[in-house]
Amino acid sequence: MWQVRLRRLPYTRRVAGTALQRCWQKPLPATGTDWRQVSFLVVDTEMSSLDADDGELLSIGWVAVEQGAIVLGSARHYLVQAQRSVGQSAIIHSLRDCELTGAATGAEVLQRFLAAAAGKVLVLHNAALDMAFLDRVSRREFNAPVLLPLVDTLLQEERLLRRKEQPIRPGDLRLHACRERYQLPPHQGHNALLDALATAELLLALAAHRGRGQFFPLRQLL
Amino acid sequence: MGIDTEAPAPAVRETADPVLAVPELAPVAEFLAQTLPFDELSKENLYQAVGSILVQYYCRGEVFDRNTVQLGLRIVRSGAVELRDADNKLLDRLGEGESFHIGGLNAQQGEVQATVIEDALVYLLPDPVYRGLRDAHRHFDRYFTGQRSRRLRRAARYQSEPAIMLQEVRTVMSTGLLTVSASDTVRQVAQSMAARRVSSAFVMAAGQLAGIVTDRDLRVRFVARGLPPDTVVSEIMTSNPETIDGSQSIFATTLLMTQRSFHHLPVMVDDELKGIVTTSDLILAKQDDPVYLVQHISRQHDVAGIKDLVSGLANLMVQWVNSGLRAQHVSQVLTAISDAVTVRLIQLAEEKLGAAPVAWCWLGFGSQARAEQLLGADQDNGIIIDNQVEPGQRPWFADMADFVCDGLNECGYVYCPGNVMAKNDEWRQPLLEWQQKVRRWVSAPTPDAAMRVSIFFDLRCIYGSQVLCDELQAVMLKQASSNSIFLAAMAASALDIKPPLGIFRRFVVDRDGEHRDYLDLKKRGVLPVTEMVRLRALANAIGAVNTDERLKALVKGRHMTIVDSRNLVDALHFIQQLRIKHQCGQILRGEAVSNFLNPKDLPKMAKEQLRDAFTIIDDAQSAIRQTYRAGMG
């Protein structure tokens, strides 16, 4: 956790009085905590391009994991007002321009997200991509990136396969492929919340298999 | 800017129709709506329930019992859970969409333990919400009242007695034996029988069973002949009667008794006389009993009559499978029936053609020989004629073969596509010709030839001279076991078909064609096992042809470890069981019976077991490769 706090240092002054500061002020769990005692927020986003520089955040979904269980009541899904047209990416996430009008602004959504994420460890499948978009919105609002501890289920799976010396073929680390290895039921993808739920189930499966009901510290997942 | 953390998503609309606070949870609501008793709830209540659900994941082996802290209704989303009582008796197996409340199950006396037997994703409806729903909704509540007792009833139904025909005969024999001495007079014996109200008595001499005397003997051999009452019983008894071992099945006993027209049969346990079975002991009341079918077949006087009887075979098979008959027994019964049809056809032909001019033998090949037939089997047969046959006598056999093969075809055992039939001159030969043929096959083998002739190495005498069949088999075993090149060719053909498992143990299904996405259970599962076991049996000169018996003989002769042999038996039985269940399903749906199965249609547990079975076959093939094709690639 100290790494996260260290990286926050340069921004301390800039974020004073903002929602980001309130989020950072919540104490973080110690890395030696058993995973079932850690609060996670599992997140997924949809964007208009895979490149954070010219793409835009279109929607975000999240759900909390408390005491080793997904709390369905905490599930949220928000559409984000786009500055430009969604264009071709609508084919993938099926969010059309007309549906995005009347959505919340990026700033509003970020505020809700930070409130939900306070004191929690973020969980994403392929975190780098989604975080690039979230960080961009955050920089625009607060002049600082989000900077929360995070678990990347994709990296966890990759590490696991490498340790088992299994060949990793293209597609093996996709969310549905990872879920299949744990016999999780098929899910409908390409909706931020559905993917977040699917990732949350993967987190549970992955931690349950590695922990085997015994003490399994958070640090093993970071 | 104020932050309202618990604000619902902005997508909420104000409408009369209830709407999920988060529309993305619709898949969860849909799943619940398809499970009992959530289908009883209104949309509004269902949506409230969805919002309170906790999703959990449990690895295999996780246990829920009265010490489980977190109470509530657990609904299995995927995976499987087993419920057992304090005596470890299986109460129920729960799969997708089924639920249990461990506290509710343990509310009444008795301990119920739930164990995850397949990694499970579980929706937990917390106890307060669950109680609230039960209090508020009568229909919802009714489902859970007495859930446990209903489960017990269900469990009792699952643990039905094994099919009566498979029970050991000792379980139904009469043990109140009347024994008399060989020197007793018939009058004394008759009086004892009357006093004990039995219809038979055992005649003992020097502590050994010397004979048996029955009501029938008294009538036929005593009264009818007008013998004096002080005749000694040994004069009218049946000496050295046939006996049966108590561990034999009722099916086998009944078959023996009906075929040989016995009404009484002494039962031996550990070589000691322990009881007797009579025809009335054997429960044969059911018309769908295969024993009756076999009997009825042997009483038909034309092909049409036989055809009529076997036309209902498919439905009968469904009944047998439902009553708990396992695959290997179903195939035994089906083989017994096709044997009976063949024998009856031969007898009918003999009535027309007269007796055979010389000794001969009707051979069954392949699955019929191995007693591993299933529905839809085609016919594979041949005739061995005694070497003494004269050219002028040969037409009798051709007529016989035509009559029987045509009759079989009419009864549903269709002509062999490879023309391996007694109808074909090539497979209707004197013993010498057969033996020379075998020598030719073995001396110049190609993998292709090995594959084509392998069917002949599973052979059984269905009718006629067993000696001819034995002599042919003796040559086969001698030739094959001593010729490593031939064995290597057979190994190549046994290794030709790989079990359909890819990397990560994923099923490999047909990619295109008529059976796209399907697996051929027979070709990919059953055939590789039979071929490997046949190869090992031939290599070690083992005469048995049934795959189970071959494996037993291989273990007995120390040619194979018990573990390897059991694994292979289990794999074969599992695949056969799946195949039979699948065929029963097709029959019930009115579809044509086939061996093609889509692995996606299987429950998860069966899928895993099928994977295991294929893995075992794959391992066995590696062993074959090392033993018989070392250095040959």
Interface residues (C-beta under 8 A of the other chain):
Chain A: A19 G61 G68 A69 I70 V71 L72 G73 A75 R76 H77 Y78 L79 G102 A103 A104 A107 E108 Q111 R112 L114 A115 A116 R181 Y182 Q183 L184 P185 H187 Q188 N191 L193 L194 L197 A200 E201 L204 A205 A208 H209 R212 G213
Chain B: M1 I3 D4 T5 A7 A9 P10 A11 V22 P23 E24 L25 P27 V28 V50 G51 S52 I53 L54 V55 Q56 Y57 Y58 C59 E62 R77 S78 G79 E96 E118 D119 L121 L124 F504 K604
